[in-house]
Amino acid sequence: KEAYRNLYIYSIDVDTGLNKEVYKKKRFFFGNDSSEIFATDEYIFIYEYSDYGEKQCITRINRDGSNPILVMDENGEIVMKPVQ
């Protein structure tokens, strides 16, 4: 059950098909939550939504999984603080 509380980000090498875990975090919300992931050339953005999208938070990580930053907290406030 503990694994269901985590969100995992993997990098997949398209040439070899090999994958590796680059980031793991505890989910911000539990229950009827959902997540979306968007990637740019520099960052991966993790959008997490609470029950039916009532609340959301955004976490940004580097493409290699380093430097996680909480961009927006569950109250909709822009915080830009490192994730502990």
Phi and psi in degrees as GROMACS dihedral restraints (atoms count N, CA, C in turn):
[ dihedral_restraints ]
;  ai    aj    ak    al  type     phi  dphi    fc
    3     4     5     6     1   -59.4    20    10
    4     5     6     7     1   -35.9    20    10
    6     7     8     9     1   -63.1    20    10
    7     8     9    10     1   -29.2    20    10
    9    10    11    12     1   -71.1    20    10
   10    11    12    13     1   -15.9    20    10
   12    13    14    15     1   -86.8    20    10
   13    14    15    16     1    -4.9    20    10
   15    16    17    18     1  -104.9    20    10
   16    17    18    19     1   153.6    20    10
   18    19    20    21     1  -116.1    20    10
   19    20    21    22     1   128.4    20    10
   21    22    23    24     1  -114.5    20    10
   22    23    24    25     1   138.7    20    10
   24    25    26    27     1  -117.2    20    10
   25    26    27    28     1   127.6    20    10
   27    28    29    30     1  -117.6    20    10
   28    29    30    31     1   148.1    20    10
   30    31    32    33     1  -106.1    20    10
   31    32    33    34     1   131.7    20    10
   33    34    35    36     1  -118.4    20    10
   34    35    36    37     1   125.6    20    10
   36    37    38    39     1   -78.2    20    10
   37    38    39    40     1   116.6    20    10
   39    40    41    42     1   -69.4    20    10
   40    41    42    43     1   -22.9    20    10
   42    43    44    45     1   -78.0    20    10
   43    44    45    46     1   -41.1    20    10
   45    46    47    48     1  -102.8    20    10
   46    47    48    49     1   -19.6    20    10
   48    49    50    51     1    79.9    20    10
   49    50    51    52     1     0.1    20    10
   51    52    53    54     1   -74.6    20    10
   52    53    54    55     1   144.1    20    10
   54    55    56    57     1  -127.5    20    10
   55    56    57    58     1   157.5    20    10
   57    58    59    60     1  -144.5    20    10
   58    59    60    61     1   147.2    20    10
   60    61    62    63     1   -74.7    20    10
   61    62    63    64     1   125.2    20    10
   63    64    65    66     1  -106.9    20    10
   64    65    66    67     1   -19.5    20    10
   66    67    68    69     1  -159.1    20    10
   67    68    69    70     1   141.5    20    10
   69    70    71    72     1  -138.9    20    10
   70    71    72    73     1   136.6    20    10
   72    73    74    75     1  -145.4    20    10
   73    74    75    76     1   155.2    20    10
   75    76    77    78     1   -71.4    20    10
   76    77    78    79     1   138.4    20    10
   78    79    80    81     1   -62.1    20    10
   79    80    81    82     1   144.1    20    10
   81    82    83    84     1   -74.4    20    10
   82    83    84    85     1   -36.7    20    10
   84    85    86    87     1  -120.1    20    10
   85    86    87    88     1   153.0    20    10
   87    88    89    90     1  -124.4    20    10
   88    89    90    91     1   152.4    20    10
   90    91    92    93     1   109.2    20    10
   91    92    93    94     1  -129.0    20    10
   93    94    95    96     1   -85.6    20    10
   94    95    96    97     1    58.3    20    10
   96    97    98    99     1   -95.3    20    10
   97    98    99   100     1   163.1    20    10
   99   100   101   102     1  -145.8    20    10
  100   101   102   103     1   161.9    20    10
  102   103   104   105     1  -137.3    20    10
  103   104   105   106     1   151.5    20    10
  105   106   107   108     1  -133.6    20    10
  106   107   108   109     1   148.7    20    10
  108   109   110   111     1  -127.7    20    10
  109   110   111   112     1   131.9    20    10
  111   112   113   114     1  -126.1    20    10
  112   113   114   115     1   140.2    20    10
  114   115   116   117     1  -123.8    20    10
  115   116   117   118     1   141.4    20    10
  117   118   119   120     1  -115.9    20    10
  118   119   120   121     1  -175.8    20    10
  120   121   122   123     1   -63.5    20    10
  121   122   123   124     1   -28.3    20    10
  123   124   125   126     1  -105.7    20    10
  124   125   126   127     1   -35.0    20    10
  126   127   128   129     1  -129.8    20    10
  127   128   129   130     1   161.9    20    10
  129   130   131   132     1  -117.6    20    10
  130   131   132   133     1   128.9    20    10
  132   133   134   135     1  -108.4    20    10
  133   134   135   136     1   129.5    20    10
  135   136   137   138     1  -111.2    20    10
  136   137   138   139     1   113.7    20    10
  138   139   140   141     1   -99.7    20    10
  139   140   141   142     1   123.8    20    10
  141   142   143   144     1  -117.2    20    10
  142   143   144   145     1   132.9    20    10
  144   145   146   147     1  -117.6    20    10
  145   146   147   148     1   140.0    20    10
  147   148   149   150     1   -82.1    20    10
  148   149   150   151     1  -166.3    20    10
  150   151   152   153     1   -43.4    20    10
  151   152   153   154     1   110.0    20    10
  153   154   155   156     1    55.6    20    10
  154   155   156   157     1    31.7    20    10
  156   157   158   159     1    77.0    20    10
  157   158   159   160     1    15.2    20    10
  159   160   161   162     1   -65.0    20    10
  160   161   162   163     1   -36.7    20    10
  162   163   164   165     1  -130.8    20    10
  163   164   165   166     1   157.1    20    10
  165   166   167   168     1  -148.2    20    10
  166   167   168   169     1   158.8    20    10
  168   169   170   171     1  -139.6    20    10
  169   170   171   172     1   158.8    20    10
  171   172   173   174     1  -129.5    20    10
  172   173   174   175     1   129.7    20    10
  174   175   176   177     1  -117.6    20    10
  175   176   177   178     1   139.6    20    10
  177   178   179   180     1  -117.8    20    10
  178   179   180   181     1   134.4    20    10
  180   181   182   183     1  -129.6    20    10
  181   182   183   184     1   157.8    20    10
  183   184   185   186     1   -68.8    20    10
  184   185   186   187     1   161.1    20    10
  186   187   188   189     1   -59.3    20    10
  187   188   189   190     1   -25.7    20    10
  189   190   191   192     1   -89.2    20    10
  190   191   192   193     1     4.0    20    10
  192   193   194   195     1    91.6    20    10
  193   194   195   196     1    -2.0    20    10
  195   196   197   198     1   -86.2    20    10
  196   197   198   199     1   168.7    20    10
  198   199   200   201     1    54.7    20    10
  199   200   201   202     1    57.4    20    10
  201   202   203   204     1   -70.1    20    10
  202   203   204   205     1   131.8    20    10
  204   205   206   207     1  -127.3    20    10
  205   206   207   208     1   128.6    20    10
  207   208   209   210     1   -80.1    20    10
  208   209   210   211     1   110.7    20    10
  210   211   212   213     1   -81.4    20    10
  211   212   213   214     1   -49.4    20    10
  213   214   215   216     1  -133.6    20    10
  214   215   216   217     1   130.0    20    10
  216   217   218   219     1   -85.0    20    10
  217   218   219   220     1   179.7    20    10
  219   220   221   222     1   -67.9    20    10
  220   221   222   223     1   -10.7    20    10
  222   223   224   225     1   -95.2    20    10
  223   224   225   226     1     3.1    20    10
  225   226   227   228     1    84.1    20    10
  226   227   228   229     1     8.1    20    10
  228   229   230   231     1   -85.4    20    10
  229   230   231   232     1   134.9    20    10
  231   232   233   234     1   -77.3    20    10
  232   233   234   235     1   118.0    20    10
  234   235   236   237     1  -115.1    20    10
  235   236   237   238     1   -33.7    20    10
  237   238   239   240     1    45.6    20    10
  238   239   240   241     1    56.9    20    10
  240   241   242   243     1  -124.4    20    10
  241   242   243   244     1   148.9    20    10
  243   244   245   246     1   -59.9    20    10
  244   245   246   247     1   142.8    20    10
  246   247   248   249     1   -82.2    20    10
  247   248   249   250     1   131.4    20    10
